[in-house]
């Protein structure tokens, strides 16, 4: 019964975390959300629309992020992630890229998809 105070403390901490409203790891913000929330992208460099020569979703997604068209990029993110997850084993890409001084890893970004 020596573990009872420890169990009680763990139960209280878990209950507090659930009730605090803080996002859990499953709902945690990804690198793109954090970059935008931290204000790493100058407001005058954020655009509603971007341009890409790529026709595949992954290439377009990367271009749109680089262009600052985050809303448009997010709209095709599911398709970009599906493409990445299906082709990463044979891709010459590492899955890591930089956007506005933030390293983004497609394996992490697309893991929950």
Steps between C-alpha positions, in 0.01 A plus 500: 500500500805728492419588137159642587619865544689479170198358318282770651743771386512356148121481485470862616758618246328314216160636597641851520657469157174380348299776662748776421400509136858473382533302176617144537767360271238366259359851464830684525582763247741407227809690385300717259251604769781580742690700239191711426407541865850617588486764227801369312347595166478874439134596442582662165642166381180304567279463196155364432612325182827366370629368172663169424623334182451162664196292421560241772356589841828468690690738273211747502478480881869581539478787248193649670666489842808671358277764338328576830163368379438302817121469475525375144781260597296364791211429264714254303700367795301173524580422135863607544535275805338208319748548215794523740399194698451298181830602337746579780681167483606569140518877517826692459360746757590462865163633611662790683478854368523856627228764491566838657783377725295202616596143418197292411515123482241336274522178699391688813255729322329210323523241779143543620353486150 
